């Protein structure tokens, strides 16, 4: 008994010294172990938590929206028999039974015995300080980007005036140099706009103004804009549009950004003579958008980072030098804000297919200081 008691005391000491909150549950999601760090965040003593259902004492939110039980990372971990890790970028918050909310990072893992799930473990910690630091960085990027727009716009205006020979004639060498200047400035303006969009998404200051939107017409207008790029690379376009897609209550600017980013990427990262597919149909209570290509694909080692800010896969940087690495991050932020999902399938050198779901109920109106551009 002394040996068993000593081991129990040692386990309690280890749990008490942990900075992260730890909760272990059985297959019925009932708490079998909870340490003091978890109790502090949940405002519940470990003894009180013993035997309670995890879903009744721990509530998770994403972007201010309560996660349904089936969306929770510990449910996904136990059903998929896989470890789920969420960080600051995933914008997950914990709400305790007193209504207090904390941003958290967390890890959920199943407890496996001979391949069968016997329970699960949830590790989490308060990341309020990290969030505040990240917000400060985002505010700085927003301010710097905003200040850059004025001089860049001036450079663009003067370069365009000179290219049009409004202030005198130019020889071919001068025109070439000015065209290079104008094109480089245009790329810089695009980067600044993308940085501003990212900062507005992260700070939550962007507008969402839904209105009745014909999704198929919107998609066709984006394809018309991209037609010159399709023709230049002799890419075959396949369209698969369902006939029962309803008019949806969407912010047309945000919906357009989803189509623009996914389709322009598909065209850019597909070699000449390849194929791009755009499919739009319904799946249960969601609109399903599928954008596929026969392009370079995403290396397996890069796939986990593809939605990260400023990330570009190694094989893409070798064949396409230009790119901000912000487009997919923006798409993911818009889609998840709307209550949808985005994911992909990809094989290197075979192509990539992105999937987006948006609820048929549409986007929820959101007030903010600026629209995305």
C-alpha positions as semicolon CSV with decimal commas, in nm:
position;residue;x (nm);y (nm);z (nm)
1;X;0,000;0,000;0,000
2;X;0,284;0,237;0,081
3;X;0,427;0,185;-0,268
4;X;0,089;0,249;-0,434
5;X;0,034;0,555;-0,218
6;X;0,380;0,690;-0,302
7;X;0,318;0,649;-0,675
8;X;-0,018;0,825;-0,643
9;X;0,145;1,112;-0,457
10;X;0,411;1,132;-0,727
11;X;0,144;1,143;-1,002
12;X;-0,045;1,416;-0,815
13;X;0,275;1,617;-0,779
14;X;0,346;1,589;-1,152
15;X;-0,007;1,697;-1,244
16;X;0,001;1,986;-0,997
17;X;0,332;2,118;-1,135
18;X;0,210;2,131;-1,495
19;X;0,153;2,477;-1,642
20;X;-0,091;2,334;-1,899
21;X;-0,441;2,229;-1,809
22;X;-0,490;1,853;-1,843
23;X;-0,814;1,658;-1,858
24;X;-0,845;1,285;-1,920
25;X;-1,183;1,132;-2,006
26;X;-1,322;0,785;-2,063
27;X;-1,512;0,673;-2,373
28;X;-1,831;0,832;-2,234
29;X;-1,646;1,168;-2,214
30;X;-1,660;1,158;-1,834
31;X;-1,367;1,316;-1,650
32;X;-1,134;1,070;-1,481
33;X;-0,841;1,308;-1,417
34;X;-0,815;1,687;-1,411
35;X;-0,520;1,887;-1,281
36;X;-0,514;2,218;-1,095
37;X;-0,414;2,428;-1,400
38;X;-0,728;2,310;-1,582
39;X;-0,935;2,375;-1,272
40;X;-0,813;2,736;-1,251
41;X;-0,922;2,810;-1,609
42;X;-1,252;2,625;-1,575
43;X;-1,319;2,769;-1,228
44;X;-1,385;2,416;-1,107
45;X;-1,193;2,202;-0,862
46;X;-1,057;1,866;-0,982
47;X;-1,273;1,690;-0,725
48;X;-1,588;1,862;-0,856
49;X;-1,499;1,772;-1,216
50;X;-1,454;1,403;-1,138
51;X;-1,719;1,201;-1,321
52;X;-1,875;1,498;-1,500
53;X;-1,927;1,499;-1,876
54;X;-1,659;1,707;-2,046
55;X;-1,920;1,875;-2,268
56;X;-2,092;2,013;-1,957
57;X;-1,787;2,184;-1,805
58;X;-1,573;2,286;-2,101
59;X;-1,704;2,495;-2,392
60;X;-1,498;2,596;-2,693
61;X;-1,548;2,884;-2,935
62;X;-1,401;2,981;-3,271
63;X;-1,426;3,342;-3,387
64;X;-1,686;3,404;-3,117
65;X;-1,907;3,112;-3,225
66;X;-1,972;2,819;-2,990
67;X;-1,842;2,494;-3,139
68;X;-2,093;2,213;-3,163
69;X;-1,997;1,893;-2,982
70;X;-1,918;1,716;-3,310
71;X;-1,684;2,003;-3,409
72;X;-1,479;1,990;-3,090
73;X;-1,114;1,882;-3,129
74;X;-1,140;1,612;-2,859
75;X;-1,436;1,454;-3,042
76;X;-1,246;1,462;-3,371
77;X;-0,937;1,315;-3,203
78;X;-1,129;1,025;-3,053
79;X;-1,338;0,951;-3,363
80;X;-1,045;0,982;-3,608
81;X;-0,797;0,815;-3,366
82;X;-0,560;1,100;-3,435
83;X;-0,385;1,382;-3,247
84;X;-0,539;1,727;-3,305
85;X;-0,326;2,036;-3,235
86;X;-0,465;2,392;-3,243
87;X;-0,254;2,705;-3,199
88;X;-0,294;3,083;-3,185
89;X;-0,361;3,086;-3,561
90;X;-0,669;2,866;-3,516
91;X;-0,838;3,131;-3,296
92;X;-0,985;2,886;-3,046
93;X;-1,118;3,016;-2,714
94;X;-1,229;2,839;-2,397
95;X;-1,540;2,952;-2,210
96;X;-1,584;2,833;-1,853
97;X;-1,913;2,785;-1,670
98;X;-1,900;3,145;-1,540
99;X;-1,887;3,287;-1,892
100;X;-1,520;3,389;-1,882
101;X;-1,345;3,345;-2,217
102;X;-0,974;3,278;-2,276
103;X;-0,787;3,227;-2,602
104;X;-0,617;2,888;-2,580
105;X;-0,384;2,658;-2,762
106;X;-0,468;2,293;-2,716
107;X;-0,384;1,937;-2,806
108;X;-0,635;1,653;-2,806
109;X;-0,529;1,290;-2,831
110;X;-0,707;0,954;-2,805
111;X;-0,602;0,694;-2,551
112;X;-0,551;0,373;-2,748
113;X;-0,525;0,017;-2,622
114;X;-0,457;-0,243;-2,891
115;X;-0,593;-0,003;-3,150
116;X;-0,918;0,066;-2,965
117;X;-1,007;0,403;-2,811
118;X;-1,036;0,377;-2,432
119;X;-1,059;0,751;-2,364
120;X;-0,889;1,077;-2,448
121;X;-0,661;1,350;-2,317
122;X;-0,698;1,725;-2,361
123;X;-0,405;1,961;-2,293
124;X;-0,465;2,337;-2,310
125;X;-0,323;2,668;-2,187
126;X;-0,421;3,033;-2,175
127;X;-0,246;3,229;-2,454
128;X;-0,384;3,575;-2,378
129;X;-0,033;3,728;-2,372
130;X;0,062;3,566;-2,706
131;X;-0,264;3,689;-2,858
132;X;-0,201;4,045;-2,739
133;X;0,152;4,040;-2,885
134;X;0,018;3,902;-3,213
135;X;-0,252;4,171;-3,221
136;X;0,010;4,441;-3,169
137;X;0,212;4,303;-3,462
138;X;-0,100;4,292;-3,677
139;X;-0,187;4,652;-3,591
140;X;0,166;4,756;-3,689
141;X;0,138;4,576;-4,024
142;X;-0,199;4,741;-4,084
143;X;-0,064;5,089;-4,008
144;X;0,254;5,042;-4,214
145;X;0,061;4,900;-4,510
146;X;-0,192;5,183;-4,499
147;X;0,086;5,442;-4,499
148;X;0,253;5,273;-4,797
149;X;-0,057;5,297;-5,016
150;X;-0,032;5,672;-5,078
151;X;0,327;5,684;-5,216
152;X;0,271;5,364;-5,416
153;X;-0,041;5,512;-5,574
154;X;0,156;5,824;-5,665
155;X;0,433;5,618;-5,826
156;X;0,173;5,425;-6,027
157;X;0,002;5,745;-6,146
158;X;0,326;5,914;-6,258
159;X;0,459;5,598;-6,425
160;X;0,134;5,551;-6,616
161;X;0,136;5,917;-6,728
162;X;0,491;5,882;-6,859
163;X;0,414;5,553;-7,037
164;X;0,126;5,728;-7,212
165;X;0,377;6,000;-7,314
166;X;0,167;6,272;-7,154
167;X;0,487;6,460;-7,064
168;X;0,689;6,393;-7,377
169;X;0,814;6,118;-7,602
170;X;1,016;5,816;-7,488
171;X;1,259;5,590;-7,666
172;X;1,215;5,212;-7,652
173;X;1,471;5,166;-7,373
174;X;1,298;5,427;-7,156
175;X;0,958;5,267;-7,220
176;X;1,096;4,927;-7,118
177;X;1,239;5,062;-6,794
178;X;0,919;5,249;-6,711
179;X;0,707;4,942;-6,786
180;X;0,924;4,737;-6,548
181;X;0,883;5,008;-6,284
182;X;0,506;5,016;-6,336
183;X;0,471;4,635;-6,318
184;X;0,686;4,611;-6,004
185;X;0,486;4,887;-5,840
186;X;0,161;4,710;-5,932
187;X;0,286;4,393;-5,762
188;X;0,379;4,595;-5,455
189;X;0,030;4,749;-5,443
190;X;-0,115;4,396;-5,459
191;X;0,103;4,285;-5,169
192;X;0,006;4,590;-4,960
193;X;-0,365;4,525;-5,027
194;X;-0,321;4,162;-4,925
195;X;-0,144;4,263;-4,603
196;X;-0,424;4,508;-4,525
197;X;-0,683;4,236;-4,587
198;X;-0,499;3,996;-4,355
199;X;-0,472;4,257;-4,079
200;X;-0,844;4,341;-4,107
201;X;-0,934;3,973;-4,090
202;X;-0,716;3,916;-3,783
203;X;-0,828;4,232;-3,605
204;X;-1,192;4,161;-3,687
205;X;-1,239;4,509;-3,834
206;X;-1,367;4,402;-4,177
207;X;-1,722;4,447;-4,303
208;X;-1,953;4,166;-4,405
209;X;-2,246;4,303;-4,605
210;X;-2,458;4,014;-4,737
211;X;-2,704;4,061;-5,020
212;X;-2,891;3,822;-5,251
213;X;-2,618;3,684;-5,479
214;X;-2,635;3,458;-5,781
215;X;-2,332;3,237;-5,719
216;X;-2,318;3,097;-6,072
217;X;-2,322;3,445;-6,230
218;X;-2,052;3,557;-5,987
219;X;-1,835;3,258;-6,080
220;X;-1,885;3,328;-6,451
221;X;-1,775;3,690;-6,407
222;X;-1,454;3,579;-6,232
223;X;-1,388;3,329;-6,512
224;X;-1,435;3,607;-6,768
225;X;-1,171;3,815;-6,588
226;X;-0,930;3,520;-6,595
227;X;-1,002;3,422;-6,956
228;X;-0,687;3,593;-7,097
229;X;-0,466;3,387;-6,862
230;X;-0,647;3,065;-6,960
231;X;-0,605;3,144;-7,330
232;X;-0,239;3,246;-7,295
233;X;-0,151;2,911;-7,134
234;X;-0,393;2,709;-7,353
235;X;-0,554;2,564;-7,042
236;X;-0,875;2,368;-7,090
237;X;-1,155;2,485;-6,858
238;X;-1,422;2,241;-6,741
239;X;-1,733;2,383;-6,573
240;X;-1,975;2,163;-6,377
241;X;-2,259;2,379;-6,245
242;X;-2,566;2,231;-6,079
243;X;-2,899;2,375;-6,194
244;X;-3,052;2,391;-5,844
245;X;-2,803;2,635;-5,685
246;X;-3,019;2,900;-5,515
247;X;-2,960;3,273;-5,485
248;X;-2,770;3,304;-5,158
249;X;-2,729;3,582;-4,903
250;X;-2,356;3,645;-4,946
251;X;-2,119;3,938;-4,940
252;X;-2,036;3,947;-5,313
253;X;-1,690;4,100;-5,255
254;X;-1,589;3,823;-5,016
255;X;-1,740;3,547;-5,231
256;X;-1,557;3,691;-5,534
257;X;-1,227;3,679;-5,342
258;X;-1,278;3,307;-5,277
259;X;-1,327;3,235;-5,648
260;X;-1,049;3,471;-5,758
261;X;-0,785;3,327;-5,527
262;X;-0,863;2,961;-5,593
263;X;-0,904;2,995;-5,969
264;X;-0,605;3,225;-6,024
265;X;-0,387;2,984;-5,824
266;X;-0,513;2,689;-6,028
267;X;-0,425;2,869;-6,352
268;X;-0,093;3,003;-6,228
269;X;0,028;2,668;-6,098
270;X;-0,083;2,458;-6,395
271;X;0,160;2,415;-6,687
272;X;0,056;2,523;-7,036
273;X;-0,188;2,280;-7,197
274;X;-0,326;2,158;-6,864
275;X;-0,679;2,155;-6,729
276;X;-0,870;2,350;-6,462
277;X;-1,212;2,242;-6,330
278;X;-1,470;2,453;-6,149
279;X;-1,766;2,265;-6,002
280;X;-2,050;2,420;-5,801
281;X;-2,329;2,214;-5,649
282;X;-2,518;2,145;-5,328
283;X;-2,420;1,910;-5,047
284;X;-2,677;1,877;-4,768
285;X;-2,719;2,225;-4,618
286;X;-2,411;2,366;-4,787
287;X;-2,295;2,505;-5,118
288;X;-1,994;2,303;-5,235
289;X;-1,731;2,467;-5,457
290;X;-1,461;2,250;-5,612
291;X;-1,159;2,395;-5,795
292;X;-0,927;2,134;-5,943
293;X;-0,620;2,150;-6,163
294;X;-0,369;1,922;-6,334
295;X;-0,078;2,131;-6,208
296;X;0,234;2,093;-5,999
297;X;0,060;1,968;-5,684
298;X;0,163;2,028;-5,323
299;X;0,449;1,824;-5,170
300;X;0,335;1,606;-4,880
301;X;0,575;1,780;-4,638
302;X;0,425;2,121;-4,723
303;X;0,057;2,031;-4,705
304;X;0,012;2,108;-4,335
305;X;0,140;2,463;-4,388
306;X;-0,045;2,552;-4,707
307;X;-0,299;2,780;-4,532
308;X;-0,031;2,959;-4,327
309;X;0,051;3,325;-4,384
310;X;0,328;3,397;-4,634
311;X;0,387;3,027;-4,702
312;X;0,464;2,901;-5,053
313;X;0,552;2,541;-5,132
314;X;0,910;2,468;-5,238
315;X;0,818;2,328;-5,579
316;X;0,607;2,636;-5,658
317;X;0,881;2,885;-5,574
318;X;1,105;2,710;-5,826
319;X;0,864;2,755;-6,118
320;X;0,676;3,073;-6,018
321;X;0,880;3,340;-5,842
322;X;0,591;3,583;-5,790
323;X;0,335;3,533;-5,515
324;X;0,260;3,660;-5,165
325;X;0,160;3,336;-4,991
326;X;-0,147;3,516;-4,850
327;X;-0,428;3,414;-5,085
328;X;-0,516;3,080;-4,927
329;X;-0,487;3,225;-4,576
330;X;-0,742;3,492;-4,676
331;X;-0,973;3,231;-4,833
332;X;-0,962;3,014;-4,519
333;X;-1,036;3,314;-4,295
334;X;-1,335;3,426;-4,506
335;X;-1,479;3,075;-4,535
336;X;-1,448;2,993;-4,165
337;X;-1,590;3,333;-4,068
338;X;-1,895;3,235;-4,276
339;X;-1,930;2,901;-4,096
340;X;-1,789;2,694;-4,382
341;X;-1,484;2,475;-4,440
342;X;-1,197;2,462;-4,688
343;X;-0,971;2,163;-4,755
344;X;-0,783;2,001;-5,040
345;X;-0,647;1,685;-5,200
346;X;-0,313;1,698;-5,378
347;X;-0,045;1,481;-5,535
348;X;0,284;1,635;-5,640
349;X;0,315;1,657;-6,020
350;X;-0,047;1,536;-6,053
351;X;-0,253;1,835;-5,945
352;X;-0,460;1,978;-5,661
353;X;-0,830;2,006;-5,584
354;X;-0,962;2,258;-5,332
355;X;-1,305;2,220;-5,174
356;X;-1,505;2,499;-5,009
357;X;-1,838;2,469;-4,830
358;X;-2,058;2,766;-4,743
359;X;-2,385;2,730;-4,547
360;X;-2,693;2,782;-4,764
361;X;-2,820;3,014;-4,491
362;X;-2,555;3,256;-4,616
363;X;-2,317;3,495;-4,445
364;X;-2,406;3,689;-4,130
365;X;-2,390;4,068;-4,148
366;X;-2,093;4,210;-3,959
367;X;-2,014;4,570;-3,887
368;X;-1,657;4,692;-3,924
369;X;-1,444;4,988;-4,015
370;X;-1,329;4,875;-4,361
371;X;-1,422;4,629;-4,635
372;X;-1,166;4,389;-4,775
373;X;-1,013;4,507;-5,100
